[in-house]
Amino acid sequence: MKYYLLREDVQFPGRWYLGDIKHCNNWLFIDPPAEYMESCTYALEVLEEGVNLDFSLAGYASVPILSKKAKDALAGIPDVGEPYMNVVLEPVTVAGKQALDHYYVMIVETQIDCVDESRSVFEKYEVNDPVRPDRVGEYRVFLNLVIDPVKAQGKHIFRVKKHLGAVIVSEDVKLRLERAGLAGGLFEGVNGEGEVVC
């Protein structure tokens, strides 16, 4: 199976910019603790008005936000929407938007240690790192990220363990979102075919 890094298209013309999800620690959406994320409707602000995107990253923690069109395109993906599975989509109200606009927070719970380190180029946090000594052994940056598909275990949407900012999707997810006409998302292959920095 082929995999892709899902990014926000920051060059999308006239796009909106979303702020933080209100009244909660936004970092918990990136690394959700067990039994923390209860079903509810979240709320977020718009920092800058513009074209509503189907895929956006909101606020300081870059929380994935999907439109109803994007959510519907994921119907049938085994990782999504099943109880106790790894991708939870919770409704979010976007300040100033009409009730007809439906958006969802995408909470990706699964983290997989699936980096092909023999083919990737990366730096890790070292012991006594002057900025983040608490993250020793985690990836600081990838100058080229390559995913080992065997270690990915056939999952369709997940985060890279020790580098949680990276959301990885399968080719099936990529094709579904592209067929739906997703606005705002970009896909970069992490199969070793080119350099992917993240």
C-alpha positions as a printed Julia matrix, in Angstrom:
198×3 Matrix{Float64}:
   0.0    0.0    0.0
   1.22   3.51  -0.81
   1.12   6.31   1.76
   0.98  10.11   1.66
   1.65  12.98   4.03
  -1.55  15.07   4.23
  -0.75  18.79   4.35
  -2.75  21.99   4.29
  -2.49  23.99   1.06
  -1.24  27.28   2.48
  -1.0   28.7   -1.06
  -4.72  28.21  -1.8
  -5.89  31.56  -3.21
  -8.07  33.68  -0.91
  -8.3   30.93   1.73
  -9.51  31.32   5.29
  -7.32  30.89   8.39
  -8.75  29.15  11.44
  -7.9   29.89  15.06
  -7.82  27.67  18.13
 -10.52  25.31  19.29
 -12.02  27.11  22.26
 -12.11  26.09  25.93
  -9.65  23.17  25.71
  -5.98  22.31  25.36
  -5.52  22.0   21.59
  -2.44  19.78  21.96
  -4.75  17.02  23.26
  -6.18  16.67  19.73
  -2.71  15.71  18.46
  -1.93  13.2   21.22
  -5.3   12.31  22.76
  -5.12  10.65  26.16
  -7.28   7.59  26.81
 -10.91   8.42  27.58
 -10.4   12.18  27.27
 -12.14  13.01  24.01
 -15.82  12.74  24.84
 -18.43  13.19  22.14
 -19.4   16.85  21.9
 -19.54  19.82  19.57
 -16.41  21.96  19.62
 -16.13  25.63  18.62
 -13.37  27.55  16.89
 -12.72  31.05  15.65
 -11.84  32.33  12.2
  -8.62  34.36  12.3
  -9.0   35.58   8.73
 -12.09  35.32   6.53
 -11.77  33.79   3.09
 -12.61  30.72   1.03
 -13.9   27.88   3.23
 -11.61  24.88   2.78
 -12.53  21.2    2.96
  -9.29  20.5    4.83
  -7.7   23.01   7.2
  -5.33  23.0   10.15
  -6.67  25.06  13.05
  -4.76  27.05  15.63
  -1.44  26.66  17.39
  -1.64  22.83  17.46
  -2.59  22.49  13.76
  -5.74  20.47  14.49
  -7.24  18.93  11.31
 -10.68  20.3   10.37
 -12.76  18.6    7.64
 -15.84  19.75   5.77
 -18.89  17.5    5.48
 -17.83  16.77   1.89
 -14.45  15.48   3.11
 -16.09  13.53   5.95
 -18.56  11.9    3.56
 -15.72  10.91   1.23
 -14.19   8.88   4.07
 -17.35   6.81   4.63
 -16.47   3.12   4.47
 -12.81   3.54   5.41
 -12.4    0.99   8.24
 -10.34   3.35  10.42
 -13.12   5.99  10.46
 -16.37   6.16  12.33
 -16.27   2.76  14.03
 -16.52   2.77  17.83
 -13.1    2.62  19.47
 -11.25   2.83  16.17
  -8.48   5.3   15.46
 -10.12   8.25  13.68
 -12.92  10.15  15.39
 -14.8   12.97  13.67
 -16.54  15.35  16.06
 -18.67  18.34  14.96
 -17.24  21.82  15.27
 -18.96  25.18  14.92
 -16.97  27.77  13.05
 -17.61  31.3   14.32
 -19.53  33.49  11.9
 -20.42  30.67   9.49
 -23.97  29.76   8.49
 -25.66  26.73  10.04
 -25.59  25.04   6.62
 -21.79  24.79   6.81
 -20.87  21.58   8.64
 -17.31  20.95   9.84
 -15.61  18.29  11.92
 -12.53  17.97  14.08
 -10.51  14.96  12.93
  -9.0   13.3   16.01
  -6.4   10.75  14.87
  -5.74   8.44  17.8
  -3.5    5.83  16.18
   0.26   6.42  16.32
   2.5    3.99  14.42
   6.26   3.57  14.62
   6.62   3.06  10.88
   9.49   5.26   9.66
  11.88   3.51   7.29
  14.97   4.97   8.95
  17.32   3.34   6.42
  15.75   5.42   3.62
  14.71   8.54   5.56
  16.84  11.57   6.43
  16.09  12.98   9.88
  17.37  14.55  13.09
  16.35  13.45  16.57
  16.27  15.31  19.86
  19.42  14.48  21.82
  20.05  14.08  25.53
  20.39  17.53  27.14
  18.73  19.27  24.19
  18.73  22.99  25.16
  15.15  23.55  23.97
  13.27  20.23  24.38
  15.14  17.83  26.68
  11.77  16.16  27.39
  11.62  14.87  23.8
  14.91  12.95  23.68
  14.75  10.19  21.07
  11.84  11.77  19.17
  12.23  13.06  15.62
  13.04  16.78  15.48
  12.7   17.13  11.7
  12.57  15.04   8.56
  14.53  16.19   5.53
  13.05  13.15   3.81
  10.29  11.02   5.33
   9.81   7.47   4.04
   7.13   5.19   5.54
   7.64   1.43   5.77
   4.29   0.03   4.5
   4.74  -3.25   6.37
   5.04  -1.42   9.7
   1.99   0.7    8.79
  -0.09  -2.48   9.19
  -2.64  -1.61   6.52
  -3.97   1.41   8.42
  -5.52   4.2    6.36
  -5.1    7.29   8.58
  -2.55   7.64  11.38
   0.12   9.81  12.97
   3.83   8.99  12.96
   4.91   7.93  16.43
   7.58  10.29  17.82
   6.63  12.89  15.15
   2.94  13.52  15.82
   2.59  16.54  13.54
   2.69  14.23  10.52
  -0.72  12.86   9.44
  -0.32   9.96   7.0
  -3.08   8.63   4.74
  -3.33   5.66   2.4
  -3.71   5.88  -1.35
  -7.36   4.9   -0.93
  -7.99   7.94   1.3
  -6.07  10.19  -1.11
  -8.12   9.03  -4.11
 -11.44   9.38  -2.28
 -10.65  12.95  -1.21
  -9.39  13.9   -4.67
 -12.51  12.46  -6.34
 -14.65  14.5   -3.94
 -12.88  17.68  -5.09
 -11.19  18.38  -1.77
 -10.1   22.02  -1.46
  -7.24  22.77   0.88
  -5.43  19.44   1.12
  -2.14  18.43  -0.48
  -0.69  14.91  -0.66
   3.04  14.19  -0.73
   4.17  10.63  -1.35
   6.2    9.13   1.5
   7.12   5.98  -0.39
  10.68   7.0   -1.27
   9.86   8.53  -4.65
  10.94  12.06  -3.67
  12.04  14.2   -0.76
   9.37  15.05   1.8
  10.32  17.58   4.48
   8.23  17.8    7.64
